Amino acid sequence: MQEGESAMASLAEVRVDEAEPMENESQARPEELRLLEALLFASSEPLDTATLAKRMPDGVDVKAALEQLQADYALRGVNLVRVANKWTFRTAGDLAWLMTRESTETRRLSRAAIEVLAIIAYHQPVTRAEIEEIRGVVTSKGTLDVLLETGWIKPRGRRKTPGRPLTFGTTEDFLSQFTLEQLGDLPGLEELKGTGLLDSRLPTGFSVPTPSDDPQLREDEDPLEPGEDLDLALAPAVEPEAPEGGNEGGGEGGSED
């Protein structure tokens, strides 16, 4: 009996010894990291540093705590990432294939829509007339509408020129879709040439603009009026007409495919 009681006591001591490191590990983990974890997991959308700081105890260095939490999750199945200066948990990039069955099928953007999106991303704020000048073709009806529906672009304001045309810029959804922390992370000239997206024989003086993340309107922009009914109509679609013995060739202006 004494031998049995001695064995049980030894086993109990072992279990206590095994439990102590777990308790110590929990106690050693800074409370601010646990709070940040809870806030970010519970939120349905990314949170900025200022919002997180309001929920944290006084004296906590939220920026340092976020960087520590990001390092803690670097090798896990979910990572802490920053998108548009806001923080959120995302599935690790190398595990994205696990989500393929749950992702919805999306339609491909037309080449014209991709070109317009690229111009807006790099040249914002930009008007439709400026987009057409850069592309060298008239923007067909619906191209901007498609991009507006995706939520990747939005009207910013109105240019201080005759007619007060709308200016367009990208949104946080655009940054999130392409996993960009900020617009400055868009590929530059050398990166675009390296991927084959630009011809290596470019005109002298050709450059790729560096977009600004400043959300403030420029000096040449007026703010949109509250409740303003935005006129987003584009160039009307041209109905094909049978030639009547005239020229079959077009005029000087081009149009997109």
C-alpha positions in Angstrom: 0.0 0.0 0.0 2.8 2.4 0.9 4.5 1.7 -2.4 1.3 2.5 -4.3 0.8 5.7 -2.3 4.4 6.7 -3.0 4.0 6.1 -6.8 0.8 8.2 -6.8 2.5 11.0 -5.0 5.4 10.9 -7.4 3.0 11.0 -10.4 1.2 14.0 -8.8 4.5 15.8 -8.4 5.4 15.2 -12.0 2.0 16.6 -13.2 2.5 19.7 -11.0 6.0 20.2 -12.4 4.6 20.0 -16.0 1.8 22.5 -15.3 4.0 25.1 -13.7 5.9 26.1 -16.9 2.6 26.6 -18.7 1.3 28.8 -15.9 4.6 30.7 -15.9 4.5 31.1 -19.6 1.0 32.6 -19.4 2.1 35.0 -16.7 5.2 36.0 -18.6 3.2 37.1 -21.7 2.7 40.8 -21.5 -0.9 41.8 -20.9 -0.9 44.4 -23.7 -0.2 41.6 -26.2 -3.2 39.6 -25.0 -5.4 42.7 -25.1 -4.3 43.5 -28.7 -4.9 39.9 -29.8 -8.5 40.1 -28.4 -9.3 43.4 -30.0 -7.9 42.4 -33.4 -9.6 39.0 -33.4 -12.9 40.4 -32.4 -12.9 43.2 -35.0 -14.6 42.6 -38.3 -12.4 45.1 -40.0 -8.8 46.4 -39.7 -8.0 48.8 -36.9 -5.6 51.7 -36.8 -3.2 52.4 -34.1 -5.2 55.3 -32.6 -8.3 53.1 -32.2 -6.3 50.4 -30.5 -4.6 52.9 -28.2 -8.0 54.1 -26.9 -8.7 50.6 -25.6 -5.3 50.0 -24.0 -4.1 50.9 -20.5 -2.3 54.2 -20.0 1.5 54.1 -20.7 1.4 51.2 -23.2 3.6 51.7 -26.3 1.0 50.4 -28.8 3.3 50.6 -31.8 6.0 48.5 -30.1 3.4 46.1 -28.8 2.0 45.6 -32.3 5.5 45.0 -33.7 6.1 42.4 -31.0 2.7 40.7 -31.7 3.6 40.8 -35.5 6.8 39.0 -34.8 5.1 36.4 -32.5 2.7 35.5 -35.4 5.3 35.6 -38.2 5.6 31.8 -38.4 2.0 30.9 -37.5 -0.9 30.0 -39.6 -2.2 33.5 -39.3 -0.1 36.6 -39.6 -0.6 40.1 -38.2 -0.3 42.5 -41.2 -0.7 46.2 -41.8 -3.0 47.3 -44.6 -3.5 51.0 -45.4 -2.0 51.9 -42.0 -4.4 49.6 -40.2 -3.8 46.2 -38.5 -5.5 42.9 -39.0 -5.0 39.2 -38.9 -4.7 37.4 -42.2 -4.1 33.8 -43.3 -0.4 33.2 -43.9 0.4 33.7 -47.6 1.7 30.1 -48.1 -1.5 28.7 -46.7 -3.8 30.7 -49.0 -4.6 27.6 -51.0 -6.6 26.3 -48.0 -9.2 29.1 -48.6 -9.7 28.4 -52.3 -12.9 26.4 -51.8 -14.4 29.3 -49.9 -13.4 32.1 -52.2 -15.9 33.4 -54.7 -15.2 33.3 -58.4 -14.6 36.8 -59.8 -14.7 38.0 -63.4 -11.5 39.2 -65.0 -11.2 42.9 -65.6 -10.9 44.0 -69.2 -7.5 45.3 -70.4 -9.1 48.8 -70.7 -10.2 48.6 -67.0 -6.7 47.4 -65.9 -5.1 50.3 -67.8 -7.5 52.8 -66.2 -6.9 51.4 -62.7 -3.2 51.6 -63.2 -3.4 55.2 -64.4 -5.6 56.2 -61.4 -3.3 54.4 -58.9 -0.1 56.1 -60.2 -1.5 59.5 -61.2 -4.2 60.2 -58.6 -5.9 62.5 -58.3 -6.8 62.3 -62.0 -9.9 63.2 -64.1 -11.4 61.2 -66.9 -10.1 63.6 -69.5 -6.6 63.2 -68.1 -6.9 59.4 -68.1 -7.9 59.6 -71.8 -5.0 61.9 -72.6 -2.5 59.4 -70.9 -4.0 56.4 -72.7 -4.5 58.1 -76.0 -8.0 56.7 -76.5 -11.5 57.6 -75.4 -12.8 55.8 -72.4 -15.8 53.7 -73.3 -19.0 53.8 -71.3 -18.8 51.6 -68.2 -15.1 51.2 -67.7 -15.0 53.6 -64.7 -18.3 52.2 -63.5 -16.8 48.7 -63.3 -14.0 50.0 -61.1 -16.3 52.0 -59.0 -18.4 48.9 -58.4 -15.4 46.9 -57.2 -14.7 49.6 -54.6 -11.1 50.0 -55.7 -11.6 53.7 -56.8 -13.7 56.5 -55.7 -14.5 60.2 -56.6 -12.2 62.5 -54.5 -13.3 66.0 -55.4 -13.8 68.3 -58.4 -10.9 69.9 -60.3 -10.9 73.7 -60.2 -11.2 74.0 -64.0 -14.1 74.9 -66.3 -16.7 72.2 -66.0 -15.4 71.1 -62.6 -14.7 67.5 -63.6 -14.5 64.8 -61.0 -11.1 63.6 -59.7 -10.6 59.9 -58.9 -8.3 58.1 -56.5 -7.9 54.6 -55.1 -9.4 53.3 -51.8 -8.3 51.2 -48.9 -10.1 48.2 -50.6 -7.6 48.7 -53.4 -4.6 48.4 -51.0 -6.2 45.4 -49.3 -7.0 43.6 -52.6 -3.3 43.9 -53.8 -1.8 43.5 -50.3 -0.2 46.9 -50.2 0.6 48.7 -47.0 0.7 52.0 -48.8 0.6 53.4 -52.3 4.3 53.9 -52.2 4.7 50.1 -52.3 3.5 50.1 -55.9 6.3 48.8 -58.2 8.6 51.4 -59.6 10.1 51.8 -63.1 12.9 49.2 -62.6 10.5 46.7 -61.0 8.0 47.0 -63.9 10.8 46.6 -66.5 12.1 43.6 -64.6 8.8 41.8 -64.7 8.4 42.5 -68.4 5.4 44.8 -68.0 7.4 47.7 -69.6 9.4 47.6 -72.8 13.1 47.8 -72.0 13.5 50.4 -74.8 11.6 53.3 -73.3 11.6 56.9 -74.6 14.2 59.2 -73.1 13.0 60.9 -69.9 10.2 58.3 -69.4 9.4 57.9 -65.7 6.8 56.3 -63.4 5.2 58.7 -60.9 5.3 58.0 -57.2 1.8 58.2 -55.8 1.1 60.0 -52.6 -0.8 58.5 -49.6 -2.0 61.9 -48.5 -5.8 61.8 -48.4 -6.1 65.6 -48.3 -7.4 67.3 -51.4 -4.8 69.2 -53.5 -4.9 72.9 -54.1 -6.5 72.4 -57.5 -9.4 70.3 -56.0 -12.7 71.4 -54.5 -14.4 69.0 -52.0 -17.6 67.2 -53.1 -20.8 68.7 -51.9 -22.7 66.7 -49.2 -25.4 64.7 -50.9 -24.2 65.7 -54.3 -25.6 63.7 -57.1 -22.4 62.7 -58.9 -22.6 62.7 -62.7 -20.5 59.6 -63.5 -21.8 59.2 -67.0 -19.0 58.4 -69.4 -18.8 58.7 -73.2 -21.9 57.1 -74.8 -21.4 53.8 -76.5 -21.2 54.3 -80.3 -23.6 52.1 -82.2 -22.0 50.6 -85.3 -23.4 51.8 -88.6 -23.2 50.3 -92.0 -21.0 52.3 -94.3 -22.7 54.1 -97.1 -19.9 54.1 -99.6 -17.8 56.5 -97.6 -14.5 55.9 -95.8 -14.3 52.7 -93.9 -11.3 54.0 -92.0 -11.7 56.0 -88.8 -10.8 59.5 -88.1 -7.8 60.8 -86.2 -9.0 60.0 -82.8 -8.7 56.5 -81.3 -11.1 54.4 -79.2 -10.5 51.5 -76.9 -11.3 48.0 -77.7 
